Amino acid sequence: MATFMYLMKDSKGVKVEGTVKANSLDEAVNKLTKEGGTIITVKSAAEGAFKGKLSLFEKVMLVIYKLRTGISLKALVFFTRQLATMFSAGLTLETAISNLEKEEKNKRLKKVQRKISEDIKKGFSLSEAMEQHPGIFNNLYIALVQSGEVSGTLHTVLNDLSDYLEKIEDTRRKVTSAMAYPVFILVFLILVVWGLFYFIIPMFSEIYGRFGADLPAPTMVAIYISNLITENVILSILLLLVFAFIIFLISLTDKGRYFFDSAFLKIPVIGNLLKNSICSKFSRTFSILMAAGVPIMDTMELTENIVQNAVFEAAIRKARVMVKEGHSVVGAYRKTHVFPSTLLQLIGTGEETGDMDKLLGKAAEFYEKLVDSVIERLTSLIEPILIVLMASIVGTIIVVVYLPIFYLGLAIGAGHQ
């Protein structure tokens, strides 16, 4: 028989915490329901065992699980907004989610909505029902919903959460659109170079072979690379896939992920774009959590999980330890030497005045504007840079291929003289 921890309100509205033994979560909920009162949350006492570091295999399985069960951020934003609107209009959560399920086109989300509706009928809270679907609802989402349930302001929290997700999705869309063009050009460049080595260079190699002439060293290197590619097409593709898989595995390790994230932040222009985007997400997350009444230590832990950059995660983790030891929030973040001075000033002012949620909301707007300005500069700079890069690489390969013809022309000219 397992042990479950619970938090509930008794008939007088007083919060009561404790544990109950049961064979399953449903049985624990049924036992607590019979005692009367309102259940806020019920969790397995052993749940904390899963919050430690994951092995590499577990990380791979987690990625596969999220790919198999996850939905797009756009779909989650729409679901949250619709749920907030219906709940604010006076519908019960069960009715609102059932109505959304009937109209939902996404099969994954439709299945999840049906399960959440069934769990609410059994007596689960909304946060408890959503917690069973980590591929869709992350820790931040659950924490905010739970804070709304405890404080009795779930309709307000759902509206704030909708606004938050919309702004995060908007920032992500802008960053993705800014990166899409250079990625497309680089992929196209790789295909062009591969086509030159696979189709064009072998034709010239065959012609040069008939004459038996001595070829320049650069041309010999190009022909050698071309032979490797044409004679080992399947092996080349397999090696490329293996290389990509190895990079993927390295990126899942703590050191590998930190190395890649640190390297991306140091790339000119793009690194600045990523940093501003992370600061925007950090500020927006911190703001909404503080406004919802989430304790500062929990807020710092949740922001660590949401920034999705190993460098900033390590800094927030270090700052959280310092705050626990008695340092001020702004002092702890300043000692990490990662966060920009503007953000630190706003955190410090908010900590002194007690308006940290409002000032960090302003910081989020500031960094969102910086993201927009960087994207404008990036789109104006990236096109000519990529065109020059593509022309240089393709032009160099063509010149190398035509070098013997140039030498032949020079030799003929010297012979006539």
C-alpha positions in Angstrom: 0.0 0.0 0.0 1.4 3.4 -1.1 1.5 6.6 0.9 0.0 9.8 -0.6 0.5 13.4 0.6 -2.5 15.7 0.5 -3.5 19.3 0.9 -7.1 20.1 1.5 -9.5 22.6 3.1 -11.8 21.4 5.9 -15.4 22.5 6.4 -14.3 25.7 8.1 -11.9 26.6 5.2 -8.7 25.8 7.1 -5.9 24.2 5.1 -5.0 20.7 6.3 -1.9 18.8 5.2 -1.2 15.1 5.9 -0.7 11.7 4.4 -3.1 8.8 3.6 -2.3 5.2 2.7 -4.1 3.7 -0.3 -3.5 1.2 -3.2 -3.9 3.9 -5.9 -4.3 7.6 -6.4 -8.0 7.1 -7.1 -8.5 5.2 -3.8 -6.7 8.0 -1.9 -8.9 10.6 -3.5 -12.0 8.6 -2.6 -10.9 8.2 1.1 -10.3 12.0 1.4 -13.6 12.8 -0.3 -15.5 10.7 2.3 -13.9 12.8 5.0 -15.5 15.9 3.7 -13.8 19.2 2.8 -12.2 20.3 -0.5 -9.2 18.5 -1.9 -6.6 20.9 -3.3 -3.9 18.3 -4.2 -3.0 14.7 -3.7 0.5 13.4 -4.6 2.5 10.2 -4.2 4.9 10.6 -1.3 7.5 8.9 -3.5 7.1 11.5 -6.2 10.2 13.4 -5.1 12.3 10.4 -6.0 11.8 11.2 -9.7 13.0 14.8 -9.3 16.7 14.0 -9.3 19.1 13.9 -12.2 18.1 11.7 -15.1 20.4 9.2 -16.8 21.2 9.7 -20.5 18.8 6.9 -21.4 16.0 8.5 -19.3 16.6 11.8 -21.1 16.3 10.2 -24.5 13.1 8.4 -23.4 11.8 11.7 -22.1 12.4 13.4 -25.5 10.7 10.6 -27.2 7.7 10.8 -24.8 7.4 14.5 -25.4 7.5 14.1 -29.1 4.9 11.3 -28.9 2.5 13.1 -26.5 3.3 16.8 -26.9 1.3 19.5 -28.8 2.4 22.8 -30.3 2.6 25.9 -28.1 0.0 27.6 -30.4 -2.5 24.8 -29.6 -1.8 25.1 -25.9 -2.3 28.9 -26.0 -5.7 28.5 -27.7 -6.8 25.8 -25.2 -5.8 28.0 -22.2 -7.5 31.1 -23.6 -10.7 29.2 -24.3 -10.7 27.6 -20.9 -10.1 30.9 -19.2 -12.9 32.6 -21.2 -15.4 29.8 -20.4 -14.5 29.6 -16.8 -14.7 33.4 -16.3 -18.2 33.2 -18.0 -19.4 31.0 -15.1 -19.1 27.5 -16.6 -17.7 24.8 -14.4 -14.3 23.4 -15.2 -15.8 20.0 -16.1 -18.4 21.6 -18.5 -15.8 24.0 -20.0 -13.3 21.2 -20.8 -16.1 18.9 -22.1 -17.2 21.6 -24.5 -13.6 22.2 -25.7 -13.2 18.5 -26.2 -16.2 18.3 -28.6 -14.7 21.0 -30.8 -11.1 20.0 -30.6 -9.4 18.9 -33.9 -6.0 17.9 -32.4 -6.3 14.2 -31.5 -3.7 14.3 -28.8 -5.2 17.3 -27.1 -8.7 15.9 -27.5 -7.7 12.7 -25.7 -6.0 14.7 -22.9 -9.1 16.9 -22.5 -11.3 13.8 -22.2 -9.0 12.3 -19.5 -8.9 15.6 -17.6 -12.7 15.8 -17.6 -13.0 12.3 -16.3 -10.4 13.0 -13.5 -12.3 16.1 -12.4 -15.5 14.0 -12.2 -13.6 11.7 -9.9 -12.7 14.6 -7.5 -9.3 15.6 -8.8 -8.4 19.2 -8.9 -7.6 20.8 -12.3 -3.8 20.9 -11.4 -3.8 17.3 -10.3 -5.6 16.2 -13.5 -3.2 18.2 -15.7 -0.2 16.9 -13.8 -0.8 13.4 -15.3 0.1 14.8 -18.7 3.7 16.3 -18.5 4.1 16.1 -22.2 1.6 19.0 -22.5 1.6 20.8 -19.2 5.0 21.7 -17.7 5.8 22.5 -14.1 5.2 26.2 -14.5 1.7 25.6 -15.9 0.8 23.3 -13.1 2.2 25.6 -10.4 0.2 28.6 -11.6 -3.0 26.6 -11.9 -2.4 25.2 -8.4 -1.7 28.7 -7.0 -5.0 29.8 -8.5 -6.9 26.9 -6.9 -5.4 27.6 -3.5 -6.0 31.3 -3.6 -9.5 31.1 -5.2 -8.5 33.2 -8.2 -8.2 30.4 -10.8 -10.1 32.5 -13.4 -7.6 35.4 -13.0 -4.6 33.0 -13.1 -5.9 31.3 -16.3 -6.3 34.7 -18.0 -2.8 35.7 -16.9 -1.4 32.4 -18.0 -3.1 32.8 -21.4 -1.5 36.3 -21.8 1.9 34.8 -20.7 1.8 31.9 -23.2 0.7 34.2 -26.0 3.7 36.5 -25.4 6.1 33.6 -25.1 4.7 32.1 -28.3 5.0 35.4 -30.1 8.7 35.8 -29.0 9.4 32.2 -30.1 7.8 32.8 -33.5 9.8 35.9 -34.1 13.1 34.1 -33.2 12.2 31.1 -35.3 11.3 33.2 -38.3 14.5 35.1 -38.0 16.5 31.8 -37.9 14.5 30.1 -40.6 16.0 32.0 -43.6 19.7 31.4 -42.7 19.0 27.7 -41.9 17.3 27.3 -45.3 20.2 29.0 -47.1 22.8 26.8 -45.3 20.9 23.6 -46.1 20.6 24.7 -49.7 24.3 25.5 -49.8 25.1 22.0 -48.5 22.9 20.4 -51.2 24.6 22.6 -53.9 28.1 21.6 -52.7 27.1 18.0 -52.5 25.7 18.2 -56.1 28.9 19.7 -57.4 31.0 16.9 -55.8 28.6 14.1 -56.9 27.7 15.2 -60.4 29.9 17.9 -61.8 33.4 17.1 -60.6 33.3 13.5 -61.8 32.5 14.7 -65.3 35.6 16.9 -65.3 37.7 14.2 -63.6 36.8 11.8 -66.5 37.8 14.4 -69.1 41.1 15.2 -67.4 41.8 11.5 -67.0 41.7 11.0 -70.8 44.5 13.6 -71.3 46.7 12.1 -68.6 47.8 15.6 -67.7 49.3 16.6 -64.3 46.6 18.3 -62.3 47.1 21.1 -59.7 47.0 20.1 -56.1 43.7 21.8 -55.3 42.0 20.0 -58.2 43.5 16.7 -57.0 42.0 17.3 -53.5 38.6 18.1 -55.0 38.6 15.0 -57.2 39.7 12.8 -54.2 36.8 14.2 -52.1 34.4 13.7 -55.0 35.5 10.0 -55.4 35.0 9.4 -51.7 31.4 10.8 -51.9 30.4 9.0 -55.2 31.9 5.7 -54.1 30.5 5.7 -50.6 27.1 7.4 -50.9 25.3 5.1 -48.4 28.3 5.1 -46.0 28.4 8.9 -46.2 24.7 9.2 -45.3 25.1 6.7 -42.5 28.1 8.5 -41.1 26.2 11.8 -41.3 23.3 10.2 -39.4 25.6 8.7 -36.8 27.4 12.0 -36.4 24.0 13.8 -35.9 22.9 11.2 -33.4 26.2 11.6 -31.4 25.7 15.4 -31.4 22.2 14.8 -30.2 23.3 12.6 -27.3 26.1 15.0 -26.3 23.6 17.8 -26.2 21.5 15.8 -23.7 24.5 15.5 -21.3 25.0 18.4 -18.8 28.5 19.3 -20.0 27.6 19.0 -23.7 24.4 21.0 -23.3 26.3 23.7 -21.4 29.1 23.8 -24.1 26.6 24.2 -27.0 24.4 26.8 -25.2 27.5 28.8 -24.2 28.8 28.7 -27.7 25.5 29.9 -29.2 25.4 32.8 -26.8 28.9 33.9 -28.1 27.8 34.0 -31.8 27.8 37.7 -32.9 24.2 39.1 -33.3 22.5 35.7 -33.0 24.0 35.3 -29.4 22.5 38.7 -28.5 19.2 37.7 -29.9 19.1 34.5 -27.9 20.2 36.3 -24.7 17.5 39.0 -25.1 14.9 36.3 -25.8 16.0 34.3 -22.6 15.8 37.5 -20.5 12.4 38.2 -21.8 11.2 34.7 -21.0 12.8 34.9 -17.6 11.3 38.3 -16.7 7.8 37.3 -17.9 7.9 34.0 -16.0 9.2 35.6 -12.8 6.5 38.3 -13.1 3.5 36.0 -13.5 4.7 33.7 -10.7 5.2 36.5 -8.3 1.8 38.0 -9.2 0.2 34.6 -8.6 1.6 34.5 -5.1 4.1 31.7 -5.7 6.9 31.7 -3.0 10.3 33.1 -4.1 12.2 29.9 -3.9 9.6 28.0 -6.0 9.5 30.9 -8.4 13.3 30.7 -8.9 13.1 26.9 -9.3 10.4 27.2 -12.0 12.2 29.9 -13.9 15.3 27.7 -13.9 13.3 25.0 -15.7 11.7 27.4 -18.2 14.6 29.4 -19.6 15.9 26.4 -21.6 19.5 27.5 -21.6 22.2 25.6 -19.5 24.2 28.8 -18.8 21.2 30.7 -17.4 19.9 27.6 -15.6 23.3 27.2 -13.8 23.2 30.9 -12.9 19.6 30.7 -11.5 20.5 27.5 -9.6 23.5 29.2 -8.0 21.4 32.2 -7.2 18.7 30.1 -5.6 21.3 28.5 -3.2 22.6 32.0 -2.3 19.1 33.3 -1.5 18.4 30.3 0.6 21.6 31.2 2.6 20.3 34.7 3.2 21.4 36.8 0.2 19.1 39.3 -1.4 17.6 38.2 -4.7 19.3 40.9 -6.8 22.6 40.3 -4.9 22.5 36.6 -5.7 21.7 37.2 -9.4 24.5 39.8 -9.6 27.1 37.4 -8.3 26.4 34.9 -11.1 27.8 37.5 -13.7 25.3 36.3 -16.3 22.3 38.6 -16.1 22.5 42.1 -17.7 22.7 45.2 -15.5 19.3 46.6 -16.7 17.5 43.5 -15.6 19.4 43.5 -12.2 18.5 47.1 -11.6 14.8 46.4 -12.1 15.0 43.3 -9.9 16.7 45.3 -7.2 14.2 48.2 -7.3 11.3 45.6 -7.3 12.8 43.9 -4.3 13.0 47.2 -2.4 9.5 48.5 -3.3 7.7 45.1 -3.2 6.6 45.6 -6.8 8.9 43.0 -8.4 6.1 41.4 -10.4 5.2 44.7 -12.1 8.8 45.8 -12.7 9.8 42.4 -14.1 6.7 42.7 -16.4 8.2 46.0 -17.6 11.6 44.3 -18.1 9.9 41.6 -20.2 8.4 44.2 -22.5 11.8 46.0 -22.7 13.6 42.8 -23.8 10.8 41.8 -26.2 11.4 45.2 -27.9 15.1 44.4 -28.0 14.3 41.1 -29.6 12.3 42.9 -32.3 15.1 45.4 -33.0 17.8 42.6 -33.2 15.6 40.6 -35.6 15.2 43.7 -37.8 19.0 44.1 -37.9 19.6 40.4 -38.4 17.3 40.1 -41.4 19.0 43.2 -43.0 22.5 41.8 -42.4 22.0 38.0 -42.8 20.9 38.1 -46.5 24.0 39.8 -48.0 26.3 37.8 -45.6 24.8 34.5 -46.7 24.9 35.4 -50.4 28.6 36.3 -50.1 29.3 33.0 -48.2 27.5 30.9 -50.8 29.2 32.7 -53.7 32.6 32.3 -52.1 32.2 28.5 -51.4 30.6 27.6 -54.8 32.9 30.0 -56.6 36.0 28.4 -55.0 34.9 24.9 -56.0 34.3 26.0 -59.6 37.7 27.7 -59.8 39.4 24.7 -58.4 37.7 22.5 -61.0 38.7 24.8 -63.9 42.3 25.3 -62.7 43.7 22.7 -65.2 42.0 24.6 -68.1 43.5 27.8 -66.9 46.9 26.2 -66.8 46.4 24.7 -70.2 45.5 28.2 -71.6 48.6 29.7 -70.1 50.7 26.9 -71.5 49.3 27.3 -75.0 49.8 31.1 -74.8 53.5 30.6 -73.8 54.0 28.1 -76.6 52.8 30.6 -79.2 55.2 33.2 -77.9 
